[in-house]
């Protein structure tokens, strides 16, 4: 016998799915949708000749069109003009071709003076002077390059050659005194090592024993060798006490880790650091600080009382 089981209508029916909400986590709408006043995500109306921006919640007009109200209208480009990649500072989406001047809604042929060429640009004249010329009013005049000078990359100004300096519209020779050489600019000079600049010459620097000449423009013009320190106009030997070492500069000393610098019997010495309970050496290694949960009180570390915080 074959038994037939009939399912009730309640089990046989499939519930209808609700329409998609087009919302993302954290209450954001999907790309191409905007939230209305009821908090629902509705599809955006994108007019012809427009596209969604990078965020997907606003539209922009395509190239060659600009926004007017809720639509995009074609940009009217005059004769001898062309579209720009971005709108100009004057609110236009076009500019005149090279050699033409913007006269409002049209482009008029510009008058290009001699020794100039047409150029783009909303500011200034629609032309630029050729290399070797500079603009003066509405014309291009030749740049007078004096002896021992050359035109710069800009092409409308000049600069003196190395070994010469600007002086009253021309280039004068830089007079380099004995024991000196031209600096990096090529328009002045510096003294050699072991000499100090005076008004027009280089005077020798008196270097004391156990010292080396330097290139410094300021100071005595010398520094002490490693293991010596400057005292007045001379270099004296550094006494390095026990449990100390010379610093990287070589002109002073420092206590080893676990020792501190103290003056004993009119002499600086390195004395062992006594660590109180609940303390440790600090980063420098020449002092101590309390462990976490303790604070310094004189020469000991006292536990913090957190009762007042409650």
PyMOL commands that set and color helices and strands:
alter all, ss='L'
color gray80, all
select helices_A, chain A and resi 9-12+25-27+307-309
alter helices_A, ss='H'
color red, helices_A
select strands_A, chain A and resi 33-35+41-43+50-52+59-61+65-68+71-74+81-83+94-96+100-102+107-109+116-118+127-129+133-136+139-142+149-151+158-160+164-167+170-173+180-182+189-191+195-197+202-204+211-213+222-224+228-231+234-237+244-246+253-255+259-264+267-272+279-281+288-290+294-297+300-303
alter strands_A, ss='S'
color yellow, strands_A
deselect
rebuild
show_as cartoon
